[in-house]
Amino acid sequence: MKPVQRPGFPFDTVPGPIYRPAMGAALIASGLLALLVGLVIPSLGQFVLISNTLADALIHEPVAMLLIAAPSVLGIFGGAWLISRGRRMRAIPAETLLKDAARPPILFLRSFDDDDLVDPTPRMIPMGDFLPRRYEESFAGALKGVGPMVAIGRPGSTLSDLGSCRLYVPDHAWKDAVNYLRARASAILFVVGRTEGLWWEIETSLRDVASERLLFFFPYAEERGRRSSIWRRHFHWAVTRVPFSKAAFVRMESERQARYQAFRERANPLLPFPLANQLGKSQFLDFDEQHRPRLLDTIQPWWVPLAFYLPSTRRTVIDVTKTLRLFVTKLQRAI
């Protein structure tokens, strides 16, 4: 689409996905109904098989079970898809957020390659894990006491992602957009990755932004090829489906540590105090009021000892709200 310069922005923007809250609400309602039907069908089917001779008289029991299972699975997974799509249609555009927000936003910066990273921590709500939650959504919930999150959107997106409100800009304007947003942000959260565009954002922020406003996250990230497969994404490594294997965890941990070492090598020359040699089990790094780098202790949900996970899998589970409490408290003191 042709770039335009909208009022209030000193750079070109492009139209983002259409904001359709009414349509989104209808899809969510339809999805909830489909989920309910999918959950009720097995119970009704069992009742028919047990209390009625219809299955024995007309069809074989395996065929009857298939007739029960197929619409149930379709209702559950189709309902989850409808709910997810409906929620994305209701995502507020960044233009509206920046115009109406009572508090400065949090700027969320990451590589587009990491947009699909799923938070492996299960949600303790009914049916929650049929709707995989991305890390970004977890961060937005944990930091809502500071302010809403805003991010630069992937060009060409047909639906908004959840977590941050998206602002869409052409390729030639993304640096201007980042400079504009971070000058107005109360904090900047980075998902540390490997692309040069992200490194420009990190290095310029370390030079130009007060360090106590910066927060860095080092994710458990599976190989890109595995993440792009629907089968592998939803069944192979995501804890929200099935606990992934030790081999998968080793790959993800190796990538996480490699990202930290690359960050350490490039960030140390820009900092008054050196970074720790090793990341350890920490997933977040920020700076205290004296500008010293600080690895935040990973705090896990209270129910982790009761959950059935592989030992290695337990390390990926995190209570983001409690883990970021020191960072949030520091920002609130500064306001």
Secondary structure per residue as TSV (DSSP state, phi and psi in degrees):
chain	resnum	aa	ss	phi	psi
A	1	M	-	360.0	153.7
A	2	K	-	-71.8	128.0
A	3	P	-	-64.5	144.6
A	4	V	B	-134.9	154.7
A	5	Q	-	-100.5	108.2
A	6	R	-	-83.0	152.9
A	7	P	T	-57.2	133.1
A	8	G	T	97.2	-12.9
A	9	F	-	-117.6	126.2
A	10	P	S	-85.7	33.2
A	11	F	S	-155.4	164.5
A	12	D	-	-73.3	147.5
A	13	T	B	-129.5	167.4
A	14	V	-	-128.6	152.1
A	15	P	-	-61.5	139.3
A	16	G	-	-95.6	-170.2
A	17	P	S	-57.1	146.9
A	18	I	-	-68.1	132.6
A	19	Y	-	-84.9	111.6
A	20	R	-	-128.1	75.0
A	21	P	H	-63.2	-37.5
A	22	A	H	-67.2	-45.6
A	23	M	H	-63.2	-39.7
A	24	G	H	-61.7	-42.4
A	25	A	H	-63.0	-37.6
A	26	A	H	-66.5	-40.2
A	27	L	H	-66.8	-38.9
A	28	I	H	-62.8	-44.8
A	29	A	H	-61.9	-41.8
A	30	S	H	-64.5	-39.2
A	31	G	H	-65.3	-41.1
A	32	L	H	-63.1	-39.6
A	33	L	H	-64.4	-43.2
A	34	A	H	-63.2	-41.0
A	35	L	H	-60.5	-44.3
A	36	L	H	-62.0	-44.8
A	37	V	H	-62.8	-42.4
A	38	G	H	-62.4	-31.9
A	39	L	H	-80.0	-32.2
A	40	V	H	-79.6	-32.9
A	41	I	H	-54.0	-46.9
A	42	P	H	-59.8	-38.7
A	43	S	H	-65.2	-43.3
A	44	L	H	-65.1	-39.5
A	45	G	H	-64.2	-42.2
A	46	Q	H	-62.7	-38.3
A	47	F	H	-61.5	-42.6
A	48	V	H	-64.0	-44.5
A	49	L	H	-65.6	-35.3
A	50	I	H	-83.5	-44.1
A	51	S	H	-100.3	-1.0
A	52	N	-	-131.6	144.7
A	53	T	S	-90.3	9.2
A	54	L	H	-59.5	-45.0
A	55	A	H	-62.4	-41.4
A	56	D	H	-70.9	-32.7
A	57	A	H	-81.3	-35.9
A	58	L	H	-107.4	-38.9
A	59	I	S	-139.3	158.8
A	60	H	-	-73.0	152.0
A	61	E	H	-60.0	-41.6
A	62	P	H	-58.7	-38.0
A	63	V	H	-67.0	-39.1
A	64	A	H	-62.7	-41.5
A	65	M	H	-64.5	-38.0
A	66	L	H	-65.0	-40.5
A	67	L	H	-65.5	-26.8
A	68	I	H	-79.8	-44.2
A	69	A	H	-70.1	-40.7
A	70	A	H	-59.6	-52.8
A	71	P	H	-67.3	-27.4
A	72	S	H	-65.9	-48.4
A	73	V	H	-62.7	-42.3
A	74	L	H	-61.7	-41.5
A	75	G	H	-65.5	-42.0
A	76	I	H	-68.6	-52.6
A	77	F	H	-76.3	-34.3
A	78	G	H	-65.7	-39.5
A	79	G	H	-63.6	-41.8
A	80	A	H	-61.9	-39.7
A	81	W	H	-65.5	-42.8
A	82	L	H	-63.7	-42.4
A	83	I	H	-63.7	-45.1
A	84	S	H	-61.0	-45.0
A	85	R	H	-66.0	-39.9
A	86	G	H	-63.7	-42.0
A	87	R	H	-62.6	-39.0
A	88	R	H	-68.7	-31.5
A	89	M	H	-68.2	-22.6
A	90	R	T	-95.4	4.3
A	91	A	-	-66.9	126.0
A	92	I	-	-70.1	131.1
A	93	P	-	-64.6	150.6
A	94	A	H	-62.7	-33.5
A	95	E	H	-58.6	-41.7
A	96	T	H	-67.9	-43.2
A	97	L	H	-60.9	-49.8
A	98	L	H	-65.8	-26.9
A	99	K	H	-79.0	-38.6
A	100	D	H	-106.1	-14.0
A	101	A	-	-64.3	136.7
A	102	A	S	-80.7	-18.2
A	103	R	S	-124.5	153.2
A	104	P	-	-60.8	146.1
A	105	P	-	-80.5	168.9
A	106	I	E	-99.9	127.9
A	107	L	E	-87.8	126.0
A	108	F	E	-106.3	117.3
A	109	L	E	-119.9	134.3
A	110	R	-	-161.2	169.0
A	111	S	-	-78.6	140.5
A	112	F	G	-57.4	-27.3
A	113	D	G	-63.1	-20.7
A	114	D	G	-101.8	9.7
A	115	D	T	-63.0	-25.6
A	116	D	T	-96.7	9.4
A	117	L	-	-66.6	123.9
A	118	V	B	-93.1	132.4
A	119	D	-	-69.2	117.2
A	120	P	-	-76.4	-4.3
A	121	T	S	-75.2	118.3
A	122	P	-	-63.8	152.1
A	123	R	-	-96.2	130.9
A	124	M	S	-87.2	54.2
A	125	I	S	-131.3	150.5
A	126	P	T	-56.9	129.5
A	127	M	T	65.7	8.8
A	128	G	G	-61.0	-35.6
A	129	D	G	-80.8	0.4
A	130	F	G	-81.1	-7.5
A	131	L	S	-121.7	83.0
A	132	P	-	-52.4	131.7
A	133	R	-	-99.8	131.5
A	134	R	B	-81.9	157.9
A	135	Y	H	-51.8	-42.6
A	136	E	H	-56.1	-39.8
A	137	E	H	-65.7	-39.0
A	138	S	H	-63.4	-41.2
A	139	F	H	-64.7	-43.3
A	140	A	H	-60.4	-39.2
A	141	G	H	-68.9	-40.3
A	142	A	H	-70.3	-28.4
A	143	L	T	-104.8	9.5
A	144	K	T	-64.0	-21.8
A	145	G	T	-70.3	-19.0
A	146	V	T	-91.2	-44.3
A	147	G	-	167.2	170.6
A	148	P	-	-74.3	157.2
A	149	M	E	-98.9	145.3
A	150	V	E	-134.3	147.7
A	151	A	E	-147.5	161.9
A	152	I	E	-80.3	129.7
A	153	G	-	-84.3	154.7
A	154	R	-	-69.1	127.3
A	155	P	T	-58.7	139.6
A	156	G	T	85.2	3.6
A	157	S	-	-65.9	137.9
A	158	T	S	-96.9	-16.5
A	159	L	S	-137.3	143.6
A	160	S	-	-73.1	149.1
A	161	D	-	-86.7	157.3
A	162	L	S	-89.0	154.3
A	163	G	S	115.8	-72.3
A	164	S	S	-105.7	147.0
A	165	C	E	-75.8	135.8
A	166	R	E	-99.4	139.3
A	167	L	E	-115.5	128.6
A	168	Y	-	-107.0	128.3
A	169	V	-	-135.7	154.2
A	170	P	-	-71.2	165.5
A	171	D	G	-58.2	-36.7
A	172	H	G	-73.4	-11.1
A	173	A	G	-111.0	2.2
A	174	W	H	-68.4	-34.1
A	175	K	H	-67.4	-40.7
A	176	D	H	-62.0	-39.4
A	177	A	H	-66.2	-42.1
A	178	V	H	-62.7	-45.4
A	179	N	H	-60.7	-41.2
A	180	Y	H	-64.5	-46.0
A	181	L	H	-71.8	-41.4
A	182	R	H	-73.6	-22.5
A	183	A	H	-69.0	-20.6
A	184	R	H	-109.1	-0.3
A	185	A	-	-87.7	145.6
A	186	S	S	-78.6	-24.5
A	187	A	E	-157.8	161.3
A	188	I	E	-129.3	124.3
A	189	L	E	-110.8	124.8
A	190	F	E	-110.6	136.0
A	191	V	E	-95.2	107.3
A	192	V	-	-68.2	124.3
A	193	G	-	-132.1	-147.9
A	194	R	S	-125.6	-5.8
A	195	T	-	-79.3	150.3
A	196	E	H	-67.8	-32.1
A	197	G	H	-61.5	-42.0
A	198	L	H	-66.0	-38.9
A	199	W	H	-64.0	-34.7
A	200	W	H	-61.9	-43.5
A	201	E	H	-62.8	-40.4
A	202	I	H	-67.8	-50.4
A	203	E	H	-66.4	-40.8
A	204	T	H	-69.9	-32.2
A	205	S	H	-69.5	-40.2
A	206	L	H	-62.9	-30.7
A	207	R	H	-82.5	-37.4
A	208	D	H	-110.1	-10.4
A	209	V	S	-116.2	142.2
A	210	A	-	-56.6	128.5
A	211	S	G	-62.1	-30.4
A	212	E	G	-68.3	-11.2
A	213	R	G	-90.8	-3.0
A	214	L	E	-100.7	141.5
A	215	L	E	-139.6	130.8
A	216	F	E	-119.8	135.2
A	217	F	E	-118.7	134.8
A	218	F	-	-115.4	101.9
A	219	P	-	-83.4	157.5
A	220	Y	-	-80.0	108.3
A	221	A	-	-122.7	121.8
A	222	E	-	-76.0	161.8
A	223	E	-	-56.3	145.1
A	224	R	H	-58.1	-42.5
A	225	G	H	-61.6	-37.5
A	226	R	H	-71.9	-37.5
A	227	R	H	-67.3	-29.1
A	228	S	T	-76.6	-13.7
A	229	S	S	-85.8	126.8
A	230	I	H	-60.0	-42.9
A	231	W	H	-61.0	-49.8
A	232	R	I	-68.7	-37.6
A	233	R	I	-63.5	-41.7
A	234	H	I	-96.5	-15.5
A	235	F	I	-126.7	-26.9
A	236	H	I	-81.7	-48.6
A	237	W	S	-123.0	-17.4
A	238	A	-	-74.6	122.0
A	239	V	T	-64.1	-22.6
A	240	T	T	-67.8	-9.1
A	241	R	T	-111.7	-69.6
A	242	V	S	-138.8	136.3
A	243	P	-	-53.1	126.8
A	244	F	-	-74.9	165.4
A	245	S	-	-74.0	165.5
A	246	K	H	-62.5	-36.6
A	247	A	H	-62.1	-40.5
A	248	A	H	-64.1	-42.8
A	249	F	H	-61.7	-41.6
A	250	V	H	-60.6	-42.1
A	251	R	H	-62.6	-45.0
A	252	M	H	-66.9	-41.0
A	253	E	H	-66.8	-39.2
A	254	S	H	-62.9	-41.7
A	255	E	H	-65.6	-40.5
A	256	R	H	-62.2	-46.3
A	257	Q	H	-66.9	-36.0
A	258	A	H	-65.6	-38.1
A	259	R	H	-63.6	-38.9
A	260	Y	H	-66.0	-44.0
A	261	Q	H	-64.4	-37.7
A	262	A	H	-65.1	-41.0
A	263	F	H	-63.0	-45.1
A	264	R	H	-60.8	-42.9
A	265	E	H	-64.0	-39.1
A	266	R	H	-88.1	-26.1
A	267	A	H	-87.8	-32.7
A	268	N	G	-52.6	-43.8
A	269	P	G	-62.5	-16.4
A	270	L	G	-98.6	-2.7
A	271	L	-	-111.9	146.2
A	272	P	S	-73.7	-22.7
A	273	F	S	-126.1	140.9
A	274	P	-	-73.1	153.2
A	275	L	-	-78.8	156.3
A	276	A	-	-60.9	148.4
A	277	N	S	-64.2	-35.2
A	278	Q	-	-128.1	146.8
A	279	L	-	-77.7	-31.6
A	280	G	T	65.1	-140.9
A	281	K	T	-90.3	-4.9
A	282	S	-	-68.0	147.2
A	283	Q	-	-112.6	-17.0
A	284	F	E	-123.4	147.4
A	285	L	E	-133.1	132.7
A	286	D	E	-136.5	-166.7
A	287	F	E	-128.9	138.9
A	288	D	-	-80.5	-176.3
A	289	E	T	-65.7	-18.4
A	290	Q	T	-94.5	11.5
A	291	H	-	69.8	18.1
A	292	R	-	-86.4	134.3
A	293	P	E	-63.8	143.6
A	294	R	E	-139.5	120.0
A	295	L	E	-82.7	123.8
A	296	L	E	-82.5	131.2
A	297	D	-	-62.9	133.6
A	298	T	-	-76.1	121.9
A	299	I	-	-107.6	127.8
A	300	Q	-	-98.9	157.3
A	301	P	-	-60.1	153.6
A	302	W	T	-62.3	-26.1
A	303	W	T	-87.2	-1.2
A	304	V	G	-56.4	-42.8
A	305	P	G	-62.3	-21.3
A	306	L	G	-91.2	-10.9
A	307	A	S	-85.1	151.4
A	308	F	-	-92.8	102.3
A	309	Y	-	-137.1	156.7
A	310	L	-	-63.3	148.0
A	311	P	H	-53.6	-42.2
A	312	S	H	-67.6	-33.2
A	313	T	H	-64.4	-32.4
A	314	R	H	-57.6	-30.4
A	315	R	T	-67.9	-21.5
A	316	T	T	-83.1	-15.2
A	317	V	-	-83.0	130.3
A	318	I	-	-144.4	142.4
A	319	D	-	-92.7	97.9
A	320	V	H	-63.6	-39.3
A	321	T	H	-60.7	-47.9
A	322	K	H	-70.7	-36.3
A	323	T	H	-64.4	-35.4
A	324	L	T	-93.4	9.5
A	325	R	H	-60.8	-41.0
A	326	L	H	-61.1	-42.8
A	327	F	H	-65.2	-45.8
A	328	V	H	-63.6	-43.9
A	329	T	H	-60.4	-41.6
A	330	K	H	-61.2	-44.9
A	331	L	H	-64.6	-41.3
A	332	Q	H	-66.5	-32.5
A	333	R	H	-67.1	-31.5
A	334	A	H	-78.7	-18.4
A	335	I	-	-72.9	360.0
